[in-house]
Amino acid sequence: MNLNLEQQVNKLLNYLNIHYPHEIDIEAIAYACKAEVFPTSIRSHCITHPTKIGWSGLYINDQLSLPEWRQTVAHELCHHVLHVASHLEISNLHIQRHEIQAAHFAEYLLVPLHMINHDDIAHINYLDEGIRWIAEEFVVPLDLAKNRWEAWNAQNINV
């Protein structure tokens, strides 16, 4: 069975017994995937763990807001889980592909569409309200919330 990225992420969440937004503890998810989060004052990145064989260190800029921090941890976690080659060893085209894939991975991991319950959003009448609800409920930046709100609406247009 060839699962797409969103299905793979949903399978991971199910395996980790994560079914509700408040259970999406991105640092615990990273640890379950053999990646440890460390603060850094420089640009966020993923490299081999300094002491644990087979693990990665996710170095996340400590100046980020909580929603941005969660998004960045999820993004870097994708590099650990799916991208084995160093960006120094691959072409710019592959780097761009990896970055796009990591951005989608973060969206799918932090705002799984199946966790948006119709009853929770029945009161929402405006685009901005829906985006804000997702941003607050899932603790994500507004741009990520907007992407997921649009995806949810596209998926549920005839429901």
Salt bridges, closest charged atoms under 4 A:
GLU6 OE2 - ARG148 NH2 2.76
GLU36 OE1 - HIS49 NE2 2.68
GLU36 OE1 - LYS52 NZ 3.36
GLU99 OE1 - HIS75 NE2 2.78
GLU99 OE2 - HIS79 NE2 3.12
GLU150 OE2 - LYS146 NZ 2.65
